[in-house]
């Protein structure tokens, strides 16, 4: 039987490989997209995606709450309870799919109100309906994914996800090159989404044959109440998260126009790729944390938290420096100078990425331990502040103002409230200890960033060779300084030894 660490590392390796391939094909796909279709199509895609993300609020946080409910029966090999939960989840997912489809159609007459100016694009309503259908079918046949992930087998779901993502993007590239048809581009996405879910569903049946047993008991009243209780708490997190992350394009569309949404979406594509990598990293350990919390050992949880937070910091300080140094050079060579944002926008996007990233550890522990209700109002307050500040600042600072609004809302709410809940309920350290650790890391990270950015300014980016040189200099300098400063840090030594042992183990096999 594999250990929690082995499962986490295996999930992480597959996630990283999948994400790397996903990023590569996404960059090629976006390049083809902007060369063949007008910038308005890019903005339209960003706007409709955000609208449908908001409509997905109908999920009410069921997915996260249900994932938590699976940890204990999986740990205890309680197949009967797992069957009951999966049957219940299936009904929930079908209901969610139907509600999203219905709400999407109800919103059909109103989506144009969110545009500064309606673009000259044919079949707008049909395009919108296809976005609705894709979001809706993504919930069909996908409930068993939760069991695979909860059983610390996320790498299997990862293989399916990125295999289909790669095939989808190749198919869409071919469609654009041969037909330039955006409708067909969206139709193939719906087909791939549904096919992936069906095949993963069949894989789950093979992995867990007991799921095909027709005799299934209804979930107990206790479990039902626990799920509903967690869902009620998770709704606030879901609502806050959706509003926080999915209204930027809507604000930009209404205040600045669809073309600006298109420009911003290119940067967000890269940010999203980075976030997905980190999400995979942390998702690969959530099930392990959930499994660990069943033991109720707060000292062990605290030790794991500190190690996870250090990895969180290491990942995000280096990737944030990369964003600041390489964002515009990369966009310039990838798509062209007409797609660049100003320096203030770049720094705002990078800082927002760092602040959100440094919350990953707290969010992962909250999800794994089921502490949803203690900070349920904080995301709602954050979302309200975000909307008002983003609209106000957008009128004066453009895209940078929208992102700064998000930063302000974060600092006033979840930046401090999330760690307060986790430290109080699950760990042996207090909030003061947490922020002392956070401040030490961030100050050192800021100094590393200053040195790296200063040196990197001397390297031009007139062609691909210089861009590669610029990238290598950022990586070597930032990681070199990081290792130099933290070489005696116990958390750094832990990861160094872990990596060395795993590599040696693989070599000796």
C-alpha positions as CSV (number, residue, x, y, z in Angstrom):
1,X,0.0,0.0,0.0
2,X,1.4,3.4,-1.0
3,X,2.0,6.1,1.6
4,X,0.3,9.5,1.6
5,X,3.6,11.0,0.4
6,X,3.9,8.5,-2.4
7,X,0.3,9.1,-3.5
8,X,0.9,12.9,-3.4
9,X,4.1,12.7,-5.4
10,X,2.6,10.4,-8.0
11,X,-0.4,12.7,-8.4
12,X,1.9,15.7,-8.6
13,X,4.1,14.2,-11.3
14,X,1.2,13.3,-13.6
15,X,-0.3,16.7,-12.9
16,X,2.9,18.6,-13.9
17,X,3.3,16.6,-17.1
18,X,-0.3,17.1,-18.0
19,X,-0.2,20.8,-17.3
20,X,3.0,21.3,-19.2
21,X,1.4,19.7,-22.3
22,X,-1.8,21.6,-21.7
23,X,0.1,24.9,-21.5
24,X,2.0,24.2,-24.7
25,X,-1.1,23.3,-26.8
26,X,-3.0,26.2,-25.2
27,X,-0.4,28.7,-26.4
28,X,-0.5,27.3,-29.9
29,X,-4.3,27.3,-29.9
30,X,-4.5,30.9,-28.8
31,X,-2.0,32.0,-31.4
32,X,-4.0,30.4,-34.1
33,X,-7.2,31.9,-32.6
34,X,-6.0,35.5,-32.6
35,X,-4.5,35.2,-36.1
36,X,-7.7,33.8,-37.7
37,X,-10.5,35.5,-35.6
38,X,-10.9,39.1,-34.6
39,X,-10.1,40.4,-31.1
40,X,-13.8,40.7,-30.4
41,X,-14.1,36.8,-30.5
42,X,-11.4,36.6,-27.8
43,X,-13.3,39.1,-25.6
44,X,-16.6,37.4,-26.3
45,X,-15.1,34.0,-25.1
46,X,-13.8,35.6,-21.9
47,X,-17.1,37.3,-21.2
48,X,-19.3,34.2,-21.8
49,X,-17.0,32.0,-19.8
50,X,-17.3,34.4,-16.8
51,X,-21.1,34.6,-17.2
52,X,-21.4,30.8,-17.2
53,X,-19.0,30.6,-14.2
54,X,-21.4,32.8,-12.3
55,X,-24.4,30.7,-13.4
56,X,-22.5,27.6,-12.0
57,X,-23.2,29.1,-8.6
58,X,-26.1,26.6,-8.8
59,X,-23.5,24.1,-7.7
60,X,-23.7,25.7,-4.3
61,X,-20.4,24.2,-3.3
62,X,-21.7,20.7,-3.5
63,X,-18.6,19.3,-5.1
64,X,-16.2,20.4,-2.4
65,X,-18.5,19.4,0.4
66,X,-19.2,16.0,-1.1
67,X,-15.5,15.4,-1.6
68,X,-14.9,15.9,2.1
69,X,-17.7,13.5,2.9
70,X,-15.9,10.7,1.1
71,X,-12.6,10.7,3.0
72,X,-13.8,8.7,6.0
73,X,-15.6,5.9,4.2
74,X,-12.7,5.5,1.8
75,X,-10.2,5.4,4.7
76,X,-12.4,2.7,6.4
77,X,-13.1,0.8,3.1
78,X,-16.9,1.2,3.7
79,X,-18.1,0.3,0.3
80,X,-21.7,0.4,1.1
81,X,-21.5,3.9,2.3
82,X,-19.5,4.9,-0.7
83,X,-22.2,3.4,-3.0
84,X,-24.8,5.4,-1.2
85,X,-22.9,8.6,-1.5
86,X,-22.1,8.1,-5.2
87,X,-25.7,7.4,-6.0
88,X,-26.7,10.6,-4.2
89,X,-24.0,12.6,-5.9
90,X,-25.2,11.3,-9.3
91,X,-28.6,12.8,-8.7
92,X,-27.1,16.1,-7.5
93,X,-24.9,16.4,-10.6
94,X,-27.8,15.8,-13.0
95,X,-29.8,18.4,-11.2
96,X,-27.0,20.9,-11.4
97,X,-26.6,20.3,-15.1
98,X,-30.3,20.9,-15.7
99,X,-30.5,24.1,-13.6
100,X,-27.4,25.6,-15.3
101,X,-29.0,24.9,-18.7
102,X,-32.3,26.5,-17.6
103,X,-30.6,29.6,-16.0
104,X,-28.4,30.0,-19.0
105,X,-31.4,30.1,-21.3
106,X,-33.3,32.5,-19.0
107,X,-30.2,34.9,-19.2
108,X,-30.2,34.8,-23.0
109,X,-32.1,38.1,-23.5
110,X,-29.9,39.9,-21.0
111,X,-26.2,39.1,-21.7
112,X,-25.8,42.0,-24.2
113,X,-26.4,44.4,-21.4
114,X,-23.0,43.5,-20.0
115,X,-21.3,44.8,-23.2
116,X,-20.0,48.3,-23.7
117,X,-20.8,47.9,-27.3
118,X,-22.4,44.9,-29.1
119,X,-19.8,43.4,-31.5
120,X,-20.4,42.8,-35.2
121,X,-20.4,39.0,-34.8
122,X,-23.0,36.8,-36.4
123,X,-24.9,34.1,-34.5
124,X,-24.2,35.7,-31.1
125,X,-27.2,33.9,-29.5
126,X,-26.1,30.5,-30.8
127,X,-22.6,31.1,-29.6
128,X,-23.9,31.9,-26.1
129,X,-26.2,28.8,-26.1
130,X,-23.2,26.6,-27.0
131,X,-21.3,28.0,-24.0
132,X,-24.3,27.2,-21.8
133,X,-24.5,23.6,-23.2
134,X,-20.8,23.0,-22.6
135,X,-21.0,24.1,-19.0
136,X,-24.1,22.1,-18.4
137,X,-22.8,18.8,-19.9
138,X,-19.6,19.1,-17.9
139,X,-21.6,17.9,-14.9
140,X,-23.0,14.8,-16.6
141,X,-21.3,11.4,-15.9
142,X,-18.7,13.2,-13.8
143,X,-19.7,12.4,-10.2
144,X,-17.3,9.3,-10.0
145,X,-14.4,11.6,-10.6
146,X,-14.8,12.6,-6.9
147,X,-14.2,9.0,-5.7
148,X,-11.1,8.6,-7.8
149,X,-9.6,11.9,-6.5
150,X,-10.8,11.2,-2.9
151,X,-9.0,7.8,-3.0
152,X,-5.7,9.6,-3.7
153,X,-5.8,8.5,-7.4
154,X,-6.0,11.9,-8.9
155,X,-3.3,11.1,-11.4
156,X,-5.9,8.9,-13.3
157,X,-8.4,11.8,-13.6
158,X,-5.4,14.0,-14.6
159,X,-4.5,11.6,-17.5
160,X,-8.1,11.7,-18.8
161,X,-8.4,15.5,-18.4
162,X,-5.2,16.5,-20.2
163,X,-5.4,13.8,-22.9
164,X,-8.8,15.0,-23.9
165,X,-7.7,18.7,-23.5
166,X,-4.8,18.1,-25.8
167,X,-6.9,16.3,-28.4
168,X,-9.6,19.0,-28.1
169,X,-7.1,21.8,-28.8
170,X,-5.6,20.0,-31.8
171,X,-9.1,19.5,-33.2
172,X,-10.0,23.1,-32.7
173,X,-6.8,24.3,-34.3
174,X,-7.5,22.2,-37.4
175,X,-11.1,23.5,-37.5
176,X,-10.0,27.1,-37.4
177,X,-7.3,26.6,-40.0
178,X,-9.6,24.8,-42.4
179,X,-13.0,26.4,-41.8
180,X,-12.5,29.5,-39.6
181,X,-15.8,28.5,-38.1
182,X,-16.2,29.5,-34.5
183,X,-19.5,27.6,-34.1
184,X,-17.8,24.3,-35.1
185,X,-14.9,25.2,-32.8
186,X,-17.4,25.3,-29.8
187,X,-19.4,22.2,-30.9
188,X,-16.3,20.0,-30.8
189,X,-15.6,21.2,-27.3
190,X,-19.0,20.0,-26.1
191,X,-18.4,16.6,-27.7
192,X,-15.0,16.2,-26.0
193,X,-16.3,17.3,-22.6
194,X,-19.1,14.7,-22.7
195,X,-16.9,11.9,-24.1
196,X,-14.2,12.5,-21.4
197,X,-16.8,12.2,-18.6
198,X,-18.3,9.0,-20.0
199,X,-15.0,7.3,-20.4
200,X,-13.8,8.3,-16.9
201,X,-17.1,7.1,-15.5
202,X,-16.4,3.7,-17.1
203,X,-12.9,3.6,-15.7
204,X,-14.2,4.3,-12.2
205,X,-16.6,1.3,-12.6
206,X,-13.6,-0.9,-13.4
207,X,-11.6,0.4,-10.4
208,X,-14.5,0.0,-8.0
209,X,-16.7,-2.9,-9.2
210,X,-19.0,-2.5,-6.2
211,X,-20.3,0.7,-7.9
212,X,-22.2,-1.5,-10.4
213,X,-24.1,-3.2,-7.6
214,X,-27.8,-2.4,-8.2
215,X,-28.6,-2.7,-4.5
216,X,-27.9,0.8,-3.0
217,X,-29.1,2.1,0.3
218,X,-30.1,5.7,0.6
219,X,-27.6,7.9,2.4
220,X,-28.2,8.2,6.1
221,X,-30.0,11.1,7.5
222,X,-26.9,12.0,9.5
223,X,-24.8,12.1,6.3
224,X,-27.4,14.1,4.4
225,X,-27.5,16.7,7.2
226,X,-23.7,16.9,7.3
227,X,-23.6,17.4,3.5
228,X,-26.3,20.1,3.6
229,X,-24.6,21.8,6.5
230,X,-21.3,21.9,4.6
231,X,-23.0,23.0,1.4
232,X,-24.7,25.9,3.2
233,X,-21.3,27.0,4.4
234,X,-19.6,26.3,1.1
235,X,-22.1,28.4,-0.8
236,X,-20.7,31.6,0.7
237,X,-17.2,30.5,-0.3
238,X,-18.4,29.5,-3.8
239,X,-20.3,32.8,-4.2
240,X,-17.4,34.9,-3.0
241,X,-14.9,33.0,-5.2
242,X,-17.0,33.2,-8.3
243,X,-17.7,36.9,-7.9
244,X,-14.1,37.6,-7.1
245,X,-12.6,35.7,-10.0
246,X,-15.3,35.9,-12.6
247,X,-16.5,39.5,-12.7
248,X,-13.3,41.1,-13.9
249,X,-14.0,40.4,-17.5
250,X,-17.6,41.6,-17.0
251,X,-16.4,44.8,-15.5
252,X,-13.8,45.3,-18.2
253,X,-16.4,44.5,-20.9
254,X,-19.0,47.0,-19.6
255,X,-16.5,49.8,-18.7
256,X,-13.7,49.4,-21.2
257,X,-15.1,47.2,-24.0
258,X,-14.7,43.7,-25.5
259,X,-11.3,44.4,-27.1
260,X,-9.8,45.1,-23.7
261,X,-11.3,41.9,-22.4
262,X,-9.4,40.1,-25.2
263,X,-6.1,41.8,-24.3
264,X,-6.6,40.9,-20.6
265,X,-7.6,37.3,-21.4
266,X,-4.2,36.6,-23.0
267,X,-2.5,37.4,-19.7
268,X,-5.1,35.5,-17.7
269,X,-4.5,32.5,-19.9
270,X,-0.9,32.4,-18.6
271,X,-2.0,33.2,-15.0
272,X,-4.7,30.4,-15.3
273,X,-2.1,28.0,-16.6
274,X,0.2,28.7,-13.6
275,X,-2.8,28.5,-11.2
276,X,-3.8,25.2,-12.6
277,X,-0.3,23.9,-12.1
278,X,-0.4,25.0,-8.4
279,X,-3.9,23.7,-8.1
280,X,-2.8,20.3,-9.3
281,X,0.1,20.4,-6.8
282,X,-2.2,21.2,-3.8
283,X,-5.1,19.1,-5.0
284,X,-2.7,16.2,-5.1
285,X,-2.2,16.6,-1.3
286,X,-5.7,17.5,-0.2
287,X,-6.9,13.9,-0.1
288,X,-3.8,13.1,1.9
289,X,-4.5,15.9,4.4
290,X,-8.1,14.8,4.6
291,X,-6.9,11.3,5.4
292,X,-4.5,12.7,8.0
293,X,-7.1,14.8,9.7
294,X,-9.1,11.7,10.5
295,X,-6.4,10.8,13.0
296,X,-6.9,14.1,14.8
297,X,-3.2,14.8,15.4
298,X,-2.9,18.6,15.5
299,X,0.8,18.5,16.0
300,X,1.3,16.5,12.9
301,X,-1.2,18.7,11.0
302,X,0.8,21.8,12.0
303,X,4.1,20.2,10.9
304,X,2.5,19.4,7.5
305,X,1.0,22.9,7.3
306,X,4.4,24.6,7.8
307,X,6.0,22.4,5.2
308,X,3.2,23.0,2.7
309,X,3.2,26.7,3.3
310,X,7.0,26.8,2.6
311,X,6.4,25.0,-0.7
312,X,3.6,27.4,-1.4
313,X,5.9,30.4,-0.8
314,X,8.7,28.9,-2.8
315,X,6.5,28.2,-5.8
316,X,4.8,31.6,-5.8
317,X,7.7,33.9,-5.2
318,X,9.7,32.4,-8.1
319,X,6.7,32.3,-10.4
320,X,5.7,35.9,-9.5
321,X,9.2,37.1,-10.4
322,X,8.9,35.2,-13.7
323,X,5.6,37.0,-14.4
324,X,7.0,40.4,-13.8
325,X,10.1,39.9,-15.9
326,X,8.7,37.8,-18.7
327,X,5.0,38.8,-19.2
328,X,5.4,41.5,-21.8
329,X,8.5,40.0,-23.5
330,X,6.6,36.8,-24.0
331,X,3.3,38.3,-25.1
332,X,5.2,40.6,-27.5
333,X,7.0,37.7,-29.3
334,X,4.0,35.3,-29.0
335,X,1.1,37.5,-30.3
336,X,2.6,40.9,-31.1
337,X,3.1,44.3,-29.4
338,X,-0.5,45.4,-30.0
339,X,-1.6,42.9,-27.4
340,X,0.6,44.3,-24.6
341,X,-0.7,45.8,-21.3
342,X,1.0,48.7,-19.5
343,X,3.6,48.2,-16.6
344,X,1.1,49.1,-13.9
345,X,-1.3,46.3,-15.1
346,X,1.6,43.8,-15.1
347,X,2.6,44.5,-11.5
348,X,-1.0,44.5,-10.4
349,X,-1.7,41.1,-12.0
350,X,1.6,39.7,-10.6
351,X,0.9,40.9,-7.0
352,X,-2.7,39.6,-7.2
353,X,-1.4,36.3,-8.3
354,X,1.1,36.2,-5.4
355,X,-1.5,37.1,-2.8
356,X,-4.0,34.5,-4.0
357,X,-1.3,31.9,-4.3
358,X,-0.1,32.4,-0.7
359,X,-3.7,31.5,0.4
360,X,-3.4,28.1,-1.2
361,X,-2.2,26.3,1.9
362,X,-5.0,27.7,4.1
363,X,-7.6,26.9,1.5
364,X,-6.3,23.4,1.0
365,X,-6.4,22.7,4.8
366,X,-9.9,24.2,5.0
367,X,-11.1,22.0,2.3
368,X,-9.4,18.9,3.7
369,X,-10.6,19.5,7.2
370,X,-14.1,20.6,6.4
371,X,-13.8,24.0,8.1
372,X,-16.2,25.8,5.8
373,X,-18.7,27.4,8.2
374,X,-16.3,29.4,10.3
375,X,-15.4,31.9,7.6
376,X,-18.4,31.6,5.4
377,X,-19.3,35.3,5.3
378,X,-15.8,36.5,4.5
379,X,-15.9,35.6,0.8
380,X,-19.2,37.4,0.3
381,X,-17.8,40.6,1.9
382,X,-14.7,40.3,-0.2
383,X,-16.8,39.9,-3.4
384,X,-18.9,43.0,-2.6
385,X,-15.8,45.1,-1.9
386,X,-14.2,43.8,-5.1
387,X,-17.1,44.8,-7.4
388,X,-17.3,48.3,-6.1
389,X,-13.6,49.0,-6.0
390,X,-13.0,47.4,-9.4
391,X,-15.7,49.5,-11.1
392,X,-14.5,52.7,-9.4
393,X,-10.8,52.1,-10.2
394,X,-11.4,50.8,-13.7
395,X,-12.7,54.2,-14.8
396,X,-9.4,55.9,-13.7
397,X,-6.8,53.2,-14.2
398,X,-8.3,50.8,-16.7
399,X,-7.4,47.1,-16.4
400,X,-4.9,47.9,-13.6
401,X,-7.8,49.4,-11.6
402,X,-9.9,46.3,-12.0
403,X,-7.1,44.1,-10.6
404,X,-6.2,46.6,-7.8
405,X,-9.8,46.4,-6.7
406,X,-9.4,42.6,-6.3
407,X,-6.2,43.1,-4.4
408,X,-7.8,45.6,-2.0
409,X,-10.8,43.3,-1.4
410,X,-8.5,40.4,-0.6
411,X,-6.3,42.3,1.9
412,X,-9.4,43.5,3.8
413,X,-11.0,40.1,4.2
414,X,-9.7,36.6,3.5
415,X,-6.1,37.5,3.6
416,X,-6.3,37.4,7.4
417,X,-9.6,35.7,8.1
418,X,-8.7,32.3,6.4
419,X,-5.5,31.7,8.4
420,X,-7.4,32.8,11.6
421,X,-9.9,30.0,11.2
422,X,-7.3,27.3,10.2
423,X,-4.9,28.2,13.0
424,X,-7.6,28.3,15.6
425,X,-9.4,25.1,14.6
426,X,-6.8,22.7,13.2
427,X,-3.3,23.8,14.2
428,X,-1.1,24.4,17.2
429,X,0.2,27.8,16.0
430,X,-1.7,31.0,16.4
431,X,-2.5,33.8,13.9
432,X,0.5,35.9,15.1
433,X,2.9,33.0,14.4
434,X,1.3,32.6,10.9
435,X,1.8,36.2,9.9
436,X,5.3,36.4,11.4
437,X,6.1,33.5,9.1
438,X,4.3,35.1,6.2
439,X,6.1,38.4,6.7
440,X,9.5,36.8,6.9
441,X,9.0,34.9,3.7
442,X,7.5,37.9,1.8
443,X,10.3,40.3,2.8
444,X,13.0,37.9,1.7
445,X,11.0,37.2,-1.5
446,X,10.7,40.9,-2.2
447,X,14.5,41.3,-1.9
448,X,15.1,38.3,-4.3
449,X,12.6,39.9,-6.7
450,X,14.4,43.3,-6.6
451,X,17.8,41.7,-7.5
452,X,16.4,39.5,-10.2
453,X,14.3,42.2,-11.8
454,X,17.2,44.7,-11.8
455,X,19.7,42.3,-13.4
456,X,17.0,41.1,-15.9
457,X,16.5,44.7,-17.2
458,X,19.8,44.5,-18.9
459,X,18.7,41.7,-21.2
460,X,16.6,42.7,-24.3
461,X,13.9,40.6,-25.8
462,X,14.2,41.3,-29.5
463,X,13.9,37.6,-30.5
464,X,13.2,34.1,-29.2
465,X,16.9,33.5,-28.2
466,X,17.0,36.6,-26.0
467,X,13.6,35.5,-24.5
468,X,15.1,32.1,-23.6
469,X,18.2,33.8,-22.1
470,X,15.9,36.2,-20.1
471,X,13.9,33.2,-18.8
472,X,17.1,31.3,-17.8
473,X,18.5,34.3,-16.0
474,X,15.3,34.8,-14.0
475,X,15.2,31.1,-13.0
476,X,18.9,30.8,-12.2
477,X,19.1,34.1,-10.2
478,X,15.8,33.7,-8.3
479,X,16.3,30.0,-7.5
480,X,20.0,30.5,-6.8
481,X,19.3,33.3,-4.3
482,X,16.5,31.3,-2.8
483,X,18.7,28.3,-2.2
484,X,21.5,30.5,-0.8
485,X,19.2,32.1,1.7
486,X,17.2,29.0,2.8
487,X,19.9,26.2,2.5
488,X,19.8,25.7,6.2
489,X,16.1,26.1,6.6
490,X,14.5,22.8,8.0
491,X,11.6,22.9,5.5
492,X,14.0,23.4,2.5
493,X,16.2,20.6,3.8
494,X,13.1,18.4,4.1
495,X,12.2,18.9,0.4
496,X,15.8,18.5,-0.7
497,X,16.1,15.2,1.1
498,X,12.7,14.0,-0.1
499,X,13.6,14.8,-3.7
500,X,17.0,13.1,-3.3
501,X,15.6,9.9,-1.8
502,X,12.8,9.6,-4.4
503,X,15.3,10.1,-7.3
504,X,17.7,7.6,-5.7
505,X,14.9,5.1,-5.2
506,X,13.9,5.4,-8.9
507,X,17.5,5.1,-10.0
508,X,18.1,1.9,-8.0
509,X,15.0,0.2,-9.3
